[in-house]
Amino acid sequence: MTATSEAVTAVEMVREACDVIRLALEDSAISPCGDRVLAVMVEEDQRTSSGLYMAADVKQFRAVVLAVGPKVKGVKANDVVVLGSHVGQVIEHSGVEVRLIVEKDLLGVLVIEGENESPLL
């Protein structure tokens, strides 16, 4: 399996997990206001290709977007975004930890081959 196909498979698994989270939040959903994005963090193995663990300040954090506010332009639901470690407001809702993040704090959108490309923020 190539690195690209592994990444696509991992993203598909994360999106399936997010569908389960959406169902859990369905009865009392949070709707982001303004330029905020509601996302769930993706836990990733933070090791280099040689097996060394990365320092906390070097890690890349990713999240899957669950919903966007009315003023958000560069991101849509189901996008995988890259962000810093301490951005957004962490909220526990229906037993699920989600983050409300201001759009300008997102570093980028992960573009996957074969899907619509999202513009950079």
N, CA, C and O atoms as a GROMACS GRO file, in nm:
protein
  484
    1MET      N    1   0.084  -0.118   0.000
    1MET     CA    2   0.000   0.000   0.000
    1MET      C    3   0.089   0.124   0.000
    1MET      O    4   0.185   0.132   0.077
    2THR      N    5   0.058   0.221  -0.085
    2THR     CA    6   0.139   0.342  -0.094
    2THR      C    7   0.100   0.438   0.018
    2THR      O    8  -0.004   0.424   0.082
    3ALA      N    9   0.187   0.537   0.038
    3ALA     CA   10   0.161   0.636   0.143
    3ALA      C   11   0.032   0.713   0.113
    3ALA      O   12  -0.043   0.746   0.205
    4THR      N   13   0.007   0.742  -0.015
    4THR     CA   14  -0.114   0.816  -0.052
    4THR      C   15  -0.238   0.734  -0.022
    4THR      O   16  -0.334   0.786   0.034
    5SER      N   17  -0.237   0.604  -0.057
    5SER     CA   18  -0.355   0.523  -0.032
    5SER      C   19  -0.375   0.500   0.118
    5SER      O   20  -0.489   0.491   0.164
    6GLU      N   21  -0.266   0.492   0.195
    6GLU     CA   22  -0.277   0.481   0.340
    6GLU      C   23  -0.340   0.606   0.398
    6GLU      O   24  -0.425   0.597   0.487
    7ALA      N   25  -0.300   0.723   0.348
    7ALA     CA   26  -0.355   0.849   0.398
    7ALA      C   27  -0.504   0.859   0.364
    7ALA      O   28  -0.584   0.902   0.447
    8VAL      N   29  -0.541   0.820   0.242
    8VAL     CA   30  -0.682   0.825   0.202
    8VAL      C   31  -0.764   0.729   0.288
    8VAL      O   32  -0.873   0.765   0.332
    9THR      N   33  -0.713   0.609   0.313
    9THR     CA   34  -0.782   0.512   0.397
    9THR      C   35  -0.800   0.566   0.539
    9THR      O   36  -0.907   0.552   0.598
   10ALA      N   37  -0.696   0.629   0.593
   10ALA     CA   38  -0.704   0.686   0.728
   10ALA      C   39  -0.809   0.796   0.734
   10ALA      O   40  -0.885   0.804   0.829
   11VAL      N   41  -0.812   0.882   0.632
   11VAL     CA   42  -0.910   0.991   0.629
   11VAL      C   43  -1.051   0.934   0.618
   11VAL      O   44  -1.143   0.985   0.682
   12GLU      N   45  -1.070   0.830   0.538
   12GLU     CA   46  -1.202   0.767   0.526
   12GLU      C   47  -1.248   0.712   0.661
   12GLU      O   48  -1.365   0.726   0.697
   13MET      N   49  -1.157   0.649   0.735
   13MET     CA   50  -1.190   0.595   0.866
   13MET      C   51  -1.230   0.707   0.962
   13MET      O   52  -1.324   0.692   1.040
   14VAL      N   53  -1.158   0.818   0.955
   14VAL     CA   54  -1.189   0.932   1.041
   14VAL      C   55  -1.326   0.989   1.007
   14VAL      O   56  -1.404   1.022   1.097
   15ARG      N   57  -1.355   1.000   0.879
   15ARG     CA   58  -1.486   1.053   0.838
   15ARG      C   59  -1.599   0.962   0.882
   15ARG      O   60  -1.706   1.011   0.921
   16GLU      N   61  -1.579   0.832   0.877
   16GLU     CA   62  -1.681   0.738   0.927
   16GLU      C   63  -1.703   0.759   1.076
   16GLU      O   64  -1.816   0.757   1.123
   17ALA      N   65  -1.594   0.778   1.150
   17ALA     CA   66  -1.606   0.805   1.294
   17ALA      C   67  -1.681   0.935   1.317
   17ALA      O   68  -1.760   0.945   1.411
   18CYS      N   69  -1.658   1.034   1.233
   18CYS     CA   70  -1.728   1.162   1.246
   18CYS      C   71  -1.877   1.148   1.219
   18CYS      O   72  -1.958   1.219   1.278
   19ASP      N   73  -1.913   1.057   1.128
   19ASP     CA   74  -2.055   1.032   1.104
   19ASP      C   75  -2.121   0.978   1.230
   19ASP      O   76  -2.234   1.015   1.262
   20VAL      N   77  -2.050   0.891   1.303
   20VAL     CA   78  -2.102   0.839   1.429
   20VAL      C   79  -2.115   0.952   1.530
   20VAL      O   80  -2.213   0.959   1.604
   21ILE      N   81  -2.017   1.041   1.533
   21ILE     CA   82  -2.021   1.155   1.625
   21ILE      C   83  -2.138   1.246   1.590
   21ILE      O   84  -2.207   1.296   1.679
   22ARG      N   85  -2.161   1.270   1.461
   22ARG     CA   86  -2.274   1.352   1.419
   22ARG      C   87  -2.406   1.292   1.469
   22ARG      O   88  -2.494   1.365   1.515
   23LEU      N   89  -2.418   1.159   1.460
   23LEU     CA   90  -2.539   1.094   1.510
   23LEU      C   91  -2.554   1.115   1.659
   23LEU      O   92  -2.666   1.136   1.708
   24ALA      N   93  -2.444   1.109   1.734
   24ALA     CA   94  -2.448   1.129   1.878
   24ALA      C   95  -2.490   1.271   1.913
   24ALA      O   96  -2.555   1.294   2.014
   25LEU      N   97  -2.451   1.366   1.829
   25LEU     CA   98  -2.481   1.507   1.854
   25LEU      C   99  -2.614   1.552   1.792
   25LEU      O  100  -2.657   1.665   1.812
   26GLU      N  101  -2.677   1.463   1.717
   26GLU     CA  102  -2.794   1.499   1.637
   26GLU      C  103  -2.908   1.561   1.717
   26GLU      O  104  -2.971   1.657   1.671
   27ASP      N  105  -2.936   1.509   1.835
   27ASP     CA  106  -3.049   1.558   1.914
   27ASP      C  107  -3.030   1.701   1.963
   27ASP      O  108  -3.128   1.774   1.979
   28SER      N  109  -2.907   1.741   1.987
   28SER     CA  110  -2.882   1.876   2.037
   28SER      C  111  -2.754   1.929   1.975
   28SER      O  112  -2.653   1.947   2.044
   29ALA      N  113  -2.756   1.953   1.846
   29ALA     CA  114  -2.638   1.993   1.771
   29ALA      C  115  -2.593   2.134   1.807
   29ALA      O  116  -2.674   2.218   1.846
   30ILE      N  117  -2.464   2.157   1.793
   30ILE     CA  118  -2.407   2.290   1.811
   30ILE      C  119  -2.392   2.350   1.672
   30ILE      O  120  -2.334   2.288   1.584
   31SER      N  121  -2.444   2.468   1.654
   31SER     CA  122  -2.432   2.538   1.526
   31SER      C  123  -2.334   2.653   1.546
   31SER      O  124  -2.362   2.746   1.622
   32PRO      N  125  -2.218   2.650   1.477
   32PRO     CA  126  -2.119   2.756   1.495
   32PRO      C  127  -2.172   2.891   1.448
   32PRO      O  128  -2.246   2.899   1.349
   33CYS      N  129  -2.134   2.996   1.517
   33CYS     CA  130  -2.173   3.132   1.480
   33CYS      C  131  -2.060   3.201   1.403
   33CYS      O  132  -1.943   3.167   1.420
   34GLY      N  133  -2.096   3.296   1.321
   34GLY     CA  134  -1.998   3.381   1.253
   34GLY      C  135  -1.895   3.305   1.173
   34GLY      O  136  -1.928   3.225   1.086
   35ASP      N  137  -1.768   3.332   1.205
   35ASP     CA  138  -1.656   3.272   1.130
   35ASP      C  139  -1.596   3.153   1.205
   35ASP      O  140  -1.476   3.127   1.195
   36ARG      N  141  -1.678   3.082   1.280
   36ARG     CA  142  -1.628   2.968   1.358
   36ARG      C  143  -1.658   2.835   1.288
   36ARG      O  144  -1.753   2.821   1.212
   37VAL      N  145  -1.571   2.739   1.319
   37VAL     CA  146  -1.580   2.605   1.262
   37VAL      C  147  -1.592   2.506   1.378
   37VAL      O  148  -1.517   2.517   1.476
   38LEU      N  149  -1.684   2.412   1.370
   38LEU     CA  150  -1.697   2.306   1.469
   38LEU      C  151  -1.625   2.184   1.414
   38LEU      O  152  -1.657   2.137   1.304
   39ALA      N  153  -1.528   2.132   1.488
   39ALA     CA  154  -1.447   2.020   1.439
   39ALA      C  155  -1.415   1.923   1.552
   39ALA      O  156  -1.420   1.958   1.670
   40VAL      N  157  -1.383   1.801   1.512
   40VAL     CA  158  -1.339   1.699   1.606
   40VAL      C  159  -1.194   1.665   1.571
   40VAL      O  160  -1.161   1.644   1.455
   41MET      N  161  -1.110   1.660   1.674
   41MET     CA  162  -0.968   1.633   1.652
   41MET      C  163  -0.945   1.488   1.611
   41MET      O  164  -1.019   1.398   1.651
   42VAL      N  165  -0.843   1.469   1.531
   42VAL     CA  166  -0.804   1.336   1.485
   42VAL      C  167  -0.677   1.298   1.560
   42VAL      O  168  -0.577   1.368   1.555
   43GLU      N  169  -0.684   1.185   1.630
   43GLU     CA  170  -0.567   1.135   1.701
   43GLU      C  171  -0.476   1.063   1.602
   43GLU      O  172  -0.520   0.970   1.534
   44GLU      N  173  -0.352   1.105   1.593
   44GLU     CA  174  -0.259   1.042   1.500
   44GLU      C  175  -0.134   0.998   1.573
   44GLU      O  176  -0.097   1.054   1.677
   45ASP      N  177  -0.069   0.898   1.518
   45ASP     CA  178   0.060   0.853   1.569
   45ASP      C  179   0.161   0.960   1.532
   45ASP      O  180   0.183   0.986   1.413
   46GLN      N  181   0.223   1.022   1.629
   46GLN     CA  182   0.315   1.132   1.602
   46GLN      C  183   0.460   1.085   1.605
   46GLN      O  184   0.542   1.134   1.683
   47ARG      N  185   0.489   0.988   1.519
   47ARG     CA  186   0.626   0.939   1.505
   47ARG      C  187   0.677   0.970   1.366
   47ARG      O  188   0.601   0.976   1.270
   48THR      N  189   0.806   0.988   1.357
   48THR     CA  190   0.869   1.009   1.226
   48THR      C  191   0.874   0.876   1.154
   48THR      O  192   0.845   0.771   1.212
   49SER      N  193   0.912   0.878   1.026
   49SER     CA  194   0.920   0.755   0.948
   49SER      C  195   1.024   0.659   1.005
   49SER      O  196   1.017   0.538   0.982
   50SER      N  197   1.122   0.712   1.080
   50SER     CA  198   1.224   0.626   1.142
   50SER      C  199   1.183   0.576   1.280
   50SER      O  200   1.258   0.503   1.345
   51GLY      N  201   1.063   0.617   1.328
   51GLY     CA  202   1.012   0.566   1.454
   51GLY      C  203   1.034   0.656   1.575
   51GLY      O  204   0.995   0.619   1.686
   52LEU      N  205   1.095   0.772   1.556
   52LEU     CA  206   1.117   0.864   1.668
   52LEU      C  207   0.989   0.944   1.695
   52LEU      O  208   0.918   0.981   1.602
   53TYR      N  209   0.960   0.969   1.824
   53TYR     CA  210   0.844   1.050   1.859
   53TYR      C  211   0.876   1.197   1.839
   53TYR      O  212   0.985   1.244   1.871
   54MET      N  213   0.778   1.270   1.786
   54MET     CA  214   0.796   1.414   1.761
   54MET      C  215   0.764   1.492   1.889
   54MET      O  216   0.678   1.453   1.967
   55ALA      N  217   0.836   1.601   1.908
   55ALA     CA  218   0.810   1.689   2.023
   55ALA      C  219   0.674   1.755   2.006
   55ALA      O  220   0.626   1.773   1.894
   56ALA      N  221   0.610   1.789   2.118
   56ALA     CA  222   0.475   1.845   2.116
   56ALA      C  223   0.466   1.973   2.032
   56ALA      O  224   0.362   1.997   1.970
   57ASP      N  225   0.571   2.054   2.030
   57ASP     CA  226   0.565   2.180   1.955
   57ASP      C  227   0.588   2.161   1.805
   57ASP      O  228   0.576   2.258   1.730
   58VAL      N  229   0.619   2.041   1.760
   58VAL     CA  230   0.644   2.013   1.619
   58VAL      C  231   0.528   1.935   1.557
   58VAL      O  232   0.518   1.925   1.435
   59LYS      N  233   0.441   1.879   1.639
   59LYS     CA  234   0.333   1.795   1.590
   59LYS      C  235   0.238   1.871   1.499
   59LYS      O  236   0.216   1.991   1.516
   60GLN      N  237   0.182   1.798   1.404
   60GLN     CA  238   0.076   1.853   1.321
   60GLN      C  239  -0.056   1.800   1.376
   60GLN      O  240  -0.071   1.680   1.395
   61PHE      N  241  -0.149   1.887   1.400
   61PHE     CA  242  -0.278   1.846   1.450
   61PHE      C  243  -0.380   1.858   1.338
   61PHE      O  244  -0.381   1.956   1.263
   62ARG      N  245  -0.465   1.757   1.327
   62ARG     CA  246  -0.567   1.756   1.224
   62ARG      C  247  -0.702   1.739   1.289
   62ARG      O  248  -0.716   1.682   1.397
   63ALA      N  249  -0.803   1.791   1.219
   63ALA     CA  250  -0.940   1.778   1.268
   63ALA      C  251  -1.032   1.764   1.147
   63ALA      O  252  -1.000   1.809   1.037
   64VAL      N  253  -1.146   1.700   1.169
   64VAL     CA  254  -1.247   1.689   1.065
   64VAL      C  255  -1.358   1.788   1.098
   64VAL      O  256  -1.408   1.792   1.211
   65VAL      N  257  -1.395   1.868   1.001
   65VAL     CA  258  -1.496   1.972   1.019
   65VAL      C  259  -1.634   1.908   1.022
   65VAL      O  260  -1.672   1.835   0.931
   66LEU      N  261  -1.709   1.937   1.128
   66LEU     CA  262  -1.846   1.887   1.142
   66LEU      C  263  -1.948   1.987   1.089
   66LEU      O  264  -2.046   1.949   1.026
   67ALA      N  265  -1.924   2.117   1.115
   67ALA     CA  266  -2.016   2.222   1.073
   67ALA      C  267  -1.939   2.354   1.065
   67ALA      O  268  -1.835   2.370   1.130
   68VAL      N  269  -1.990   2.448   0.986
   68VAL     CA  270  -1.926   2.579   0.972
   68VAL      C  271  -2.030   2.689   0.995
   68VAL      O  272  -2.148   2.670   0.969
   69GLY      N  273  -1.982   2.804   1.043
   69GLY     CA  274  -2.067   2.919   1.062
   69GLY      C  275  -2.098   2.987   0.929
   69GLY      O  276  -2.036   2.956   0.828
   70PRO      N  277  -2.192   3.080   0.929
   70PRO     CA  278  -2.236   3.145   0.806
   70PRO      C  279  -2.131   3.233   0.738
   70PRO      O  280  -2.142   3.261   0.618
   71LYS      N  281  -2.030   3.278   0.811
   71LYS     CA  282  -1.928   3.365   0.752
   71LYS      C  283  -1.801   3.290   0.708
   71LYS      O  284  -1.706   3.353   0.662
   72VAL      N  285  -1.799   3.158   0.722
   72VAL     CA  286  -1.682   3.078   0.684
   72VAL      C  287  -1.683   3.058   0.533
   72VAL      O  288  -1.784   3.018   0.475
   73LYS      N  289  -1.568   3.087   0.469
   73LYS     CA  290  -1.561   3.078   0.324
   73LYS      C  291  -1.469   2.969   0.272
   73LYS      O  292  -1.496   2.912   0.167
   74GLY      N  293  -1.360   2.938   0.342
   74GLY     CA  294  -1.259   2.849   0.288
   74GLY      C  295  -1.267   2.705   0.332
   74GLY      O  296  -1.182   2.625   0.294
   75VAL      N  297  -1.368   2.669   0.411
   75VAL     CA  298  -1.378   2.534   0.466
   75VAL      C  299  -1.523   2.490   0.460
   75VAL      O  300  -1.614   2.573   0.472
   76LYS      N  301  -1.545   2.359   0.443
   76LYS     CA  302  -1.681   2.306   0.445
   76LYS      C  303  -1.685   2.180   0.532
   76LYS      O  304  -1.581   2.127   0.569
   77ALA      N  305  -1.804   2.134   0.564
   77ALA     CA  306  -1.819   2.012   0.644
   77ALA      C  307  -1.749   1.896   0.574
   77ALA      O  308  -1.750   1.887   0.451
   78ASN      N  309  -1.689   1.809   0.652
   78ASN     CA  310  -1.614   1.691   0.608
   78ASN      C  311  -1.472   1.721   0.561
   78ASN      O  312  -1.398   1.627   0.531
   79ASP      N  313  -1.431   1.847   0.553
   79ASP     CA  314  -1.292   1.878   0.521
   79ASP      C  315  -1.202   1.836   0.636
   79ASP      O  316  -1.243   1.841   0.752
   80VAL      N  317  -1.081   1.794   0.604
   80VAL     CA  318  -0.980   1.766   0.705
   80VAL      C  319  -0.888   1.887   0.708
   80VAL      O  320  -0.829   1.923   0.607
   81VAL      N  321  -0.876   1.950   0.825
   81VAL     CA  322  -0.798   2.073   0.839
   81VAL      C  323  -0.676   2.050   0.927
   81VAL      O  324  -0.675   1.962   1.013
   82VAL      N  325  -0.574   2.130   0.903
   82VAL     CA  326  -0.452   2.128   0.984
   82VAL      C  327  -0.455   2.252   1.072
   82VAL      O  328  -0.485   2.362   1.026
   83LEU      N  329  -0.422   2.233   1.201
   83LEU     CA  330  -0.427   2.345   1.294
   83LEU      C  331  -0.320   2.331   1.400
   83LEU      O  332  -0.259   2.225   1.416
   84GLY      N  333  -0.299   2.439   1.474
   84GLY     CA  334  -0.204   2.437   1.585
   84GLY      C  335  -0.261   2.362   1.703
   84GLY      O  336  -0.380   2.328   1.706
   85SER      N  337  -0.176   2.337   1.801
   85SER     CA  338  -0.216   2.253   1.915
   85SER      C  339  -0.312   2.321   2.011
   85SER      O  340  -0.394   2.254   2.074
   86HIS      N  341  -0.304   2.452   2.026
   86HIS     CA  342  -0.383   2.519   2.129
   86HIS      C  343  -0.481   2.619   2.070
   86HIS      O  344  -0.496   2.729   2.123
   87VAL      N  345  -0.547   2.582   1.961
   87VAL     CA  346  -0.645   2.674   1.902
   87VAL      C  347  -0.785   2.624   1.932
   87VAL      O  348  -0.808   2.505   1.950
   88GLY      N  349  -0.876   2.717   1.937
   88GLY     CA  350  -1.016   2.683   1.956
   88GLY      C  351  -1.055   2.661   2.100
   88GLY      O  352  -0.971   2.649   2.190
   89GLN      N  353  -1.184   2.657   2.119
   89GLN     CA  354  -1.243   2.634   2.250
   89GLN      C  355  -1.288   2.489   2.256
   89GLN      O  356  -1.371   2.446   2.176
   90VAL      N  357  -1.234   2.412   2.351
   90VAL     CA  358  -1.271   2.272   2.365
   90VAL      C  359  -1.404   2.264   2.440
   90VAL      O  360  -1.421   2.324   2.546
   91ILE      N  361  -1.497   2.188   2.383
   91ILE     CA  362  -1.630   2.172   2.442
   91ILE      C  363  -1.661   2.023   2.447
   91ILE      O  364  -1.641   1.952   2.349
   92GLU      N  365  -1.711   1.976   2.560
   92GLU     CA  366  -1.760   1.839   2.567
   92GLU      C  367  -1.911   1.844   2.554
   92GLU      O  368  -1.979   1.907   2.635
   93HIS      N  369  -1.962   1.777   2.453
   93HIS     CA  370  -2.104   1.782   2.423
   93HIS      C  371  -2.153   1.640   2.394
   93HIS      O  372  -2.102   1.575   2.303
   94SER      N  373  -2.249   1.593   2.468
   94SER     CA  374  -2.303   1.457   2.453
   94SER      C  375  -2.193   1.352   2.463
   94SER      O  376  -2.197   1.250   2.393
   95GLY      N  377  -2.096   1.376   2.549
   95GLY     CA  378  -1.988   1.281   2.569
   95GLY      C  379  -1.879   1.284   2.462
   95GLY      O  380  -1.789   1.201   2.463
   96VAL      N  381  -1.887   1.380   2.372
   96VAL     CA  382  -1.790   1.393   2.263
   96VAL      C  383  -1.715   1.524   2.278
   96VAL      O  384  -1.776   1.629   2.300
   97GLU      N  385  -1.582   1.520   2.268
   97GLU     CA  386  -1.501   1.642   2.276
   97GLU      C  387  -1.486   1.703   2.137
   97GLU      O  388  -1.428   1.641   2.048
   98VAL      N  389  -1.537   1.824   2.121
   98VAL     CA  390  -1.528   1.896   1.993
   98VAL      C  391  -1.461   2.031   2.019
   98VAL      O  392  -1.446   2.073   2.133
   99ARG      N  393  -1.422   2.097   1.910
   99ARG     CA  394  -1.362   2.230   1.923
   99ARG      C  395  -1.434   2.330   1.836
   99ARG      O  396  -1.472   2.299   1.722
  100LEU      N  397  -1.454   2.448   1.889
  100LEU     CA  398  -1.501   2.562   1.810
  100LEU      C  399  -1.378   2.646   1.779
  100LEU      O  400  -1.312   2.697   1.870
  101ILE      N  401  -1.348   2.660   1.651
  101ILE     CA  402  -1.224   2.723   1.608
  101ILE      C  403  -1.258   2.840   1.516
  101ILE      O  404  -1.342   2.827   1.428
  102VAL      N  405  -1.192   2.954   1.537
  102VAL     CA  406  -1.207   3.067   1.447
  102VAL      C  407  -1.136   3.032   1.316
  102VAL      O  408  -1.024   2.981   1.319
  103GLU      N  409  -1.198   3.059   1.203
  103GLU     CA  410  -1.146   3.018   1.073
  103GLU      C  411  -1.002   3.065   1.049
  103GLU      O  412  -0.923   2.992   0.990
  104LYS      N  413  -0.968   3.185   1.094
  104LYS     CA  414  -0.833   3.237   1.069
  104LYS      C  415  -0.725   3.158   1.143
  104LYS      O  416  -0.607   3.169   1.109
  105ASP      N  417  -0.763   3.079   1.244
  105ASP     CA  418  -0.667   2.998   1.318
  105ASP      C  419  -0.634   2.865   1.250
  105ASP      O  420  -0.543   2.795   1.292
  106LEU      N  421  -0.708   2.831   1.146
  106LEU     CA  422  -0.680   2.710   1.070
  106LEU      C  423  -0.559   2.735   0.981
  106LEU      O  424  -0.547   2.841   0.920
  107LEU      N  425  -0.469   2.637   0.974
  107LEU     CA  426  -0.348   2.654   0.895
  107LEU      C  427  -0.368   2.613   0.749
  107LEU      O  428  -0.301   2.666   0.661
  108GLY      N  429  -0.459   2.521   0.725
  108GLY     CA  430  -0.483   2.477   0.588
  108GLY      C  431  -0.584   2.365   0.582
  108GLY      O  432  -0.629   2.313   0.685
  109VAL      N  433  -0.618   2.328   0.460
  109VAL     CA  434  -0.711   2.219   0.435
  109VAL      C  435  -0.634   2.108   0.365
  109VAL      O  436  -0.564   2.133   0.267
  110LEU      N  437  -0.647   1.986   0.415
  110LEU     CA  438  -0.580   1.872   0.355
  110LEU      C  439  -0.655   1.836   0.227
  110LEU      O  440  -0.774   1.802   0.230
  111VAL      N  441  -0.586   1.844   0.113
  111VAL     CA  442  -0.648   1.814  -0.016
  111VAL      C  443  -0.614   1.670  -0.051
  111VAL      O  444  -0.497   1.630  -0.050
  112ILE      N  445  -0.717   1.592  -0.082
  112ILE     CA  446  -0.700   1.451  -0.113
  112ILE      C  447  -0.730   1.429  -0.260
  112ILE      O  448  -0.829   1.481  -0.312
  113GLU      N  449  -0.645   1.353  -0.327
  113GLU     CA  450  -0.664   1.325  -0.468
  113GLU      C  451  -0.803   1.270  -0.494
  113GLU      O  452  -0.853   1.187  -0.419
  114GLY      N  453  -0.865   1.318  -0.603
  114GLY     CA  454  -0.995   1.267  -0.641
  114GLY      C  455  -1.111   1.337  -0.574
  114GLY      O  456  -1.226   1.305  -0.604
  115GLU      N  457  -1.086   1.431  -0.486
  115GLU     CA  458  -1.192   1.505  -0.420
  115GLU      C  459  -1.184   1.650  -0.463
  115GLU      O  460  -1.081   1.695  -0.515
  116ASN      N  461  -1.292   1.724  -0.442
  116ASN     CA  462  -1.290   1.866  -0.475
  116ASN      C  463  -1.186   1.935  -0.391
  116ASN      O  464  -1.178   1.914  -0.270
  117GLU      N  465  -1.106   2.017  -0.455
  117GLU     CA  466  -1.002   2.088  -0.382
  117GLU      C  467  -1.064   2.205  -0.308
  117GLU      O  468  -1.143   2.281  -0.365
  118SER      N  469  -1.026   2.220  -0.182
  118SER     CA  470  -1.069   2.334  -0.104
  118SER      C  471  -0.965   2.445  -0.117
  118SER      O  472  -0.846   2.416  -0.118
  119PRO      N  473  -1.007   2.570  -0.127
  119PRO     CA  474  -0.909   2.677  -0.139
  119PRO      C  475  -0.832   2.693  -0.009
  119PRO      O  476  -0.882   2.661   0.099
  120LEU      N  477  -0.710   2.742  -0.019
  120LEU     CA  478  -0.633   2.772   0.102
  120LEU      C  479  -0.701   2.885   0.174
  120LEU      O  480  -0.768   2.968   0.112
  121LEU      N  481  -0.683   2.889   0.304
  121LEU     CA  482  -0.747   2.993   0.385
  121LEU      C  483  -0.673   3.123   0.373
  121LEU      O  484  -0.712   3.223   0.434
   0.00000   0.00000   0.00000
